[in-house]
Amino acid sequence: MRVPGIFSIFENVARGLTTELTRLETVSENISNANMVAGVGEPIYHRKTVDPQAGKEPFQSLLRSKRLTLHRSDRGHLEGVNERRKWYSKPWPEAKTIEHPNERVVYDPTHPKADARGFIRMPDVNVVDEMMQMITATRSYEANTAVLSAAKSLARKTLDI
């Protein structure tokens, strides 16, 4: 009997947690740089987003260190359980952060970084939109942790059989 399906849940959850954590980090960076003003000739901060198809590996490492070790009494029982490389062998691509090179030009002649015409350059970051992205990422992260808890409970109950 093969049971890799139950263990693939952990890998899927790890990918989800990683992606949502990366989204939260990117949103916090966008919010913290929303009001940065670039002077004449200075580089400006560009809003960033995360490609949802990519992910990092911190939670994969955590799951590898914390996963349940199964022992079998007979080689025929739980075929494939000790073949851990199969479950975690897919390489995870680096999280792809996309920069959006837009900027906002605001007329403020009293600002010390204003150009000769009185305009300042700021990142094109909408804080309300970023807060919405933060709430969405947080809820997705919570949903993934709920799935992880349910899968762990299911694996423990399976071992009790």
ABEGO torsion letter per residue (X at the ends): XBAAAAAAAAAAAAAAAAAAAAAAAAAAAAAAAAABBBBBGBBBBBBBBBBAABBBAAAAAAAAAABBBBBBABAABGBGAABAAAAAABBBBBBBBBBBABBBBBBBAABAABBAAGBBBBBBBBAAAAAAAAAAAAAAAAAAAAAAAAAAAAAAAAAAX
